[in-house]
Amino acid sequence: MAVSKRIVLHFPRSLVDQAIVFRLVKDYSLVFNILKASVTPREEGLLVLELSGEDAQYENAMKFLAGVGVGVQPLSQDVVRNETRCIHCGACVGFCPGGALEINRTTMIVEFRDDKCIACGLCIKACPQRAMTMSL
């Protein structure tokens, strides 16, 4: 069965210069799309990826990442909307390149679809209520 997931990889300083993503492709036959990257030699790194491939290979790749010390978490854990702060003004919608934020024309409520989020952070800057946060 094929799987496609958006994940965040946290690289410790000791692994930033290693070919970790290459190993995901070569050893586990995964296809990747980099959504966001902040990787600097001699510093910690962060990589937001969409990974696709066979389910068993994906699971084996996640075990490999954990084994070498790369932190892995679903992207949906990183971008969060504070429902009590959001006034559904729609200011964020026009800034979202992934289409994760959209106005429901029936209810006029801003809906957040974390499965489309690419963690770019533009919604955080656009929101006058500071209802969007990121824990990257």
N, C-alpha and C positions, 0 to 999 in steps of 0.2 A: 504494500500500500504506500502511496506517495504522501509526503508530508511537506508543508511549507509553513515555517514559523519565523516570527520576528523576535530576535533576542538581543540582549546587551551583553557584551563580553568585557570583563574588567581584567586587564593585564597587570600583574605585578611588575615592578621595575625590572626584575631579572628576566622577564620573558618578552619585553617590548621588541627586542631585536631578533626574535626567533620567527621562523616561518610557520606559524601556527595555522593560519588560514590556508596556506598551501597544503598542509597535511590534511585539512578537512576535504579538500578537493581530491588530492591524490589517493589518500588512504581510504576515504569513506564515500567517494563519488558524489559529494554534495555540490550543489550549485549555489553561489552566493551573490548577493547584491548588497553593496555597502550603502547604508542609509545615512550614516554619520560616523565620523572618525576623529579621534583626538589621541594620537599615538606619537610620542616624542621619545627619542633615545634617552636613556638614563632617568626617565620619569615613568609614572604609572600611565597606562593607556586605557582608552575606552573605544569600543567599536560596536556600532549598532548595525546588525546584519539581518537580512532576510535569507534564511537557509532553506533549500529545497532538496529533496531526495527521498530515497526509500526509508520507511519508518525504522527498520532495524539498523540501517547504516547511520541514521540520524541519532538514534539512542546510543550506539557505539561511539559516535563522535562526541556526544555529551560526556560520556564516561572518560574519554581521552582528555577532553578539556579539563574536567575536574581533577584527573590524575596528574596533570602537569601544573596545576595551580591557577588556571584561568577561572575567574568567577563568571557564572552564567545565570542570567535571570530573564524572564519574559519581558519584552518591551512594555507590555501593558502595566507593569508594576512601577514604571518610571514617570509616566505622565498622568496626572490626576486632576480632576476638576473638583473643587470644593463646592458642593451643591448649595450650601447655605450662603456663600458669597456671590454665586453667579446670579445675575439679574436677567439673563437671556437677552442682552442688548444686541448681540450679533457682531460686535466689533472684531471678534476673533475669526469669524468665518472667512472673510476675504483674504486673510493672511495665511490660511492653512493650505500648503501646497499638496498635501496628501489626501485632502478631502475628508479628514477625520471629523471636522466640525461642519455641521450644516443646520440650517433652520428648517424645522418641520413646518411647512406652510399651513397645515391644519391647526396646530396648537400654538404656533409661533414660539416654540421652545427650541433652544439650541441643543442639538443632540451631539454627543461625543462618541465616536466609534473608535475605540482604542486599537482595533484590528487594522485600521487604515493609518494610524499615527506613525510618523517617521521620526519622532522626537527631535524635531528641528528647533523647537523652543519659540517659534514666532508667535504662537498664541499667548505665551506668557507675557511677552512684551506688549502685545496688542490689547490685552484685557485691562480695562480701567478699574475693575473691581479686584484685580489680583486673585482671581478664582482658579487659575491654572497654575500648577506647580510641577516641578521636575526634580526628582531625587537622584539624578545621574551623578 
